[in-house]
Structures are given as structure tokens and as C-alpha cells.
Amino acid sequence: MQALAGDESRARIAVGDLLSAMGDRAFGALMLVFALPNIVPTPPGTSAITGTPLVFLAAQLFAGKSPRLPRVIADRSLAREDFARVVQKIVPVLLWVQKLLKPRMEVLLSPVCERLIGLVCLLLAVILALPIPLGNILPAIAICCFSFALLERDGLFALIGGVLSVISVAVVSGVIYGIAKATLYFVVGPLLG
């Protein structure tokens, strides 16, 4: 990412450029790139924009295919200067997290487990893409943990991602249940009362 950010021969950096630059680490790296912005509160609609590529990537990981994105997503680009600012902000965080990562518990990253991770990330990406209040932070953190696990072959982070996934689904289910119950109360309640 730093090499792309520093390449002054480019005016813009496209998502496809990131895909090409990441090579065999593309799944983990791209899922991380699209999940990270959702960890902090963002304007409405941001999670739908970043969640859609995550759905494609997670589905391909689940299917055991190489990462590819539809042209409409791969051609999306950002001015190189803006990309460089984003990279400058996230690199220190990534370097700090990288100190915690190391190859361990690699049985949790076997080809079968990677497909299971893809399935879980697919569910989380769909949740993330939906307009659910506060429904994007926990799924995004779980996807980031899975991304780190894939990047550094760290089964502990895959385990942490799995635990956070269960918590995410429970919290989002509770939010959806609360919204549905409140809607019924305000719509059906006056009709019965």
C-alpha cells in the first residue's frame, strides 16, 4: 500500500490496483481495506459502499476461488494524495497489530477452515452492508480479525474473529428484533387501542 501511495506516476489508485499489488495476500488485505472504515462511526451509506466488495470477496473465499472483483468495483478509484493520507493514518495501526501477529494454530487456517471463514465473513459482510443502526462496527472488527488471520496465518486471530462473529450476530439480531417490536407497537398498537 505504501508503494502505491508513493507512486507519483499515478494520479489515482483504483481498487483493481490494490488487488494486483497484494498478490497471494489479496483476500486478507482487501477484506481489511474494506472492513477498516466501518470500525469507526461513518456517514450513513458508507457501510453499503464498503460492504458490497466484502460480499464478493467473502463469497469467493468461501467458494475457494481466487479474488476477483466486478469491473464496476475494481475501477473505483481515489486520488493518489487521498489514498496516501489514508495509508499514512492506518499504517501505524497495522504495524502495531502486526507485532501481535505470528503464525500459530494454523490448523484453524486449513483450506476447509478458510472456506468456513469465507462463509462467516459473507454473513458479516451482508450484515455490514444493510442499513442497521450500529450494525457495522462489530462485524467489521470480526472481519478485520479474520483478515489479519489470513494475512499472517495466525489461528488465534481466526478464533477471536469467530467469537466476535457470534457476538456480532447476537447484537445485530437484538437490534433487528427491537426495531421490529417497536415498529409493531407503533403501527399495530394504535389500531388495537
C-alpha positions in Angstrom: 0.0 0.0 0.0 2.8 2.4 0.8 4.4 1.7 -2.6 1.2 2.6 -4.4 0.7 5.6 -2.2 4.2 6.9 -3.0 4.0 6.2 -6.8 3.8 9.7 -8.1 3.4 8.5 -11.7 -0.2 7.6 -10.8 -2.9 10.3 -10.4 -5.4 7.8 -9.0 -5.3 4.5 -7.2 -8.1 2.0 -8.2 -9.3 -0.9 -6.2 -8.0 -3.2 -9.0 -4.5 -1.7 -8.4 -4.7 -2.9 -4.8 -5.9 -6.3 -5.9 -2.9 -6.7 -8.3 -0.4 -5.4 -5.7 -1.5 -7.7 -3.0 -1.0 -11.0 -5.0 -1.5 -14.1 -2.8 -2.4 -12.0 0.2 -5.3 -10.3 -1.7 -8.1 -11.8 0.3 -6.9 -10.7 3.7 -5.6 -7.4 2.5 -8.6 -6.3 0.5 -11.1 -7.5 3.2 -9.1 -5.5 5.7 -9.1 -2.4 3.4 -12.9 -2.6 3.1 -13.7 -3.5 6.7 -11.4 -0.9 8.4 -13.5 2.2 7.6 -16.5 0.6 9.3 -14.9 0.3 12.7 -15.5 4.0 13.3 -18.8 5.7 13.0 -19.2 6.8 9.4 -21.9 8.7 7.4 -25.0 6.7 6.5 -24.5 4.7 3.4 -20.7 4.1 3.9 -21.2 0.6 5.1 -23.2 -0.3 1.9 -20.4 1.1 -0.3 -17.6 -0.9 1.6 -19.8 -3.9 2.4 -20.6 -4.7 -1.3 -17.0 -5.6 -2.2 -16.7 -7.6 1.0 -19.7 -9.7 0.0 -17.9 -10.5 -3.3 -14.6 -11.3 -1.7 -16.1 -13.4 1.1 -18.2 -15.4 -1.4 -15.1 -16.1 -3.4 -13.1 -17.1 -0.3 -16.0 -19.5 0.6 -16.0 -20.9 -2.9 -12.3 -21.5 -2.9 -11.7 -19.2 -5.8 -9.0 -16.5 -6.5 -10.1 -13.0 -5.6 -11.7 -11.0 -8.4 -14.0 -8.0 -8.3 -16.6 -6.9 -10.8 -15.2 -4.2 -13.1 -17.6 -1.6 -11.6 -15.9 -2.1 -8.2 -12.3 -2.7 -9.5 -12.4 0.5 -11.5 -13.4 2.6 -8.5 -10.5 4.9 -7.6 -9.3 7.5 -5.2 -6.9 10.4 -5.9 -3.3 9.2 -5.0 -2.9 12.0 -2.5 -6.1 11.0 -0.7 -5.0 7.3 -0.8 -1.6 8.4 0.6 -3.3 10.2 3.6 -5.5 7.1 4.3 -2.4 4.9 4.2 -0.4 7.3 6.4 -3.2 7.0 9.1 -3.7 3.2 9.0 -0.1 2.0 8.6 0.9 2.8 12.2 -2.1 0.8 13.4 -1.3 -2.0 11.1 2.3 -2.1 12.2 1.2 -2.2 15.9 -1.2 -5.1 15.2 1.4 -6.9 13.1 3.6 -7.1 16.2 0.8 -9.2 17.8 0.5 -11.5 14.8 2.6 -14.6 14.2 2.0 -18.0 12.6 0.2 -20.2 15.2 -2.7 -22.5 15.5 -2.5 -22.9 11.7 -5.0 -25.8 11.8 -7.6 -23.0 12.1 -6.5 -21.8 8.6 -6.6 -25.1 6.7 -8.3 -24.9 3.3 -11.6 -26.2 4.9 -11.3 -23.6 7.7 -10.6 -20.8 5.2 -13.8 -21.7 3.4 -15.7 -21.6 6.7 -14.1 -18.2 7.4 -15.3 -17.1 3.9 -18.9 -18.2 4.8 -18.8 -16.4 8.2 -17.3 -13.3 6.5 -20.1 -13.5 3.9 -22.7 -13.3 6.6 -20.9 -10.5 8.3 -20.5 -8.6 5.1 -24.2 -8.8 4.3 -25.0 -7.6 7.8 -22.5 -4.8 7.3 -24.0 -3.7 4.0 -27.5 -3.5 5.5 -28.7 -0.1 7.0 -28.8 -1.4 10.6 -28.1 1.2 13.2 -24.8 0.4 14.9 -24.8 -2.8 12.9 -21.5 -2.3 11.2 -18.8 -1.9 13.9 -18.7 -5.4 15.4 -19.0 -7.2 12.1 -16.2 -5.0 10.7 -13.9 -5.8 13.7 -14.6 -9.5 13.3 -13.8 -9.3 9.5 -10.6 -7.4 10.4 -9.6 -10.2 12.8 -10.2 -12.8 10.0 -8.2 -10.6 7.6 -5.2 -10.5 10.0 -5.5 -14.2 10.4 -5.4 -14.8 6.7 -2.5 -12.4 6.1 -0.2 -13.8 8.8 -1.5 -17.3 9.2 -2.5 -16.6 12.8 -5.1 -19.0 14.0 -5.6 -17.1 17.3 -6.9 -14.1 15.3 -9.2 -16.5 13.4 -10.5 -17.7 16.8 -11.0 -14.2 18.0 -12.8 -13.4 14.7 -15.1 -16.4 15.3 -16.0 -15.3 18.8 -16.6 -11.7 17.7 -18.8 -13.0 14.8 -21.1 -14.8 17.3 -21.3 -11.7 19.4 -22.0 -9.5 16.3 -24.8 -11.7 15.0 -26.4 -11.8 18.5 -26.2 -8.0 18.9 -27.5 -7.3 15.4 -30.3 -9.8 15.9 -31.2 -8.0 19.1 -31.3 -4.6 17.3 -33.4 -6.0 14.5 -35.8 -7.6 17.0 -36.0 -4.3 18.9 -36.7 -2.3 15.7 -39.4 -4.9 14.6 -41.1 -4.9 18.0 -41.1 -1.0 18.2 -42.5 -0.8 14.7 -45.3 -3.3 15.6 -46.0 -1.3 18.8 -46.3 2.0 16.9 -48.2 0.6 13.9 -50.5 -2.1 15.4 -50.8 -0.6 18.9 -52.9 2.4 17.9 -55.1 0.1 15.8 -55.9 -2.1 18.8 -56.1 0.6 21.3 
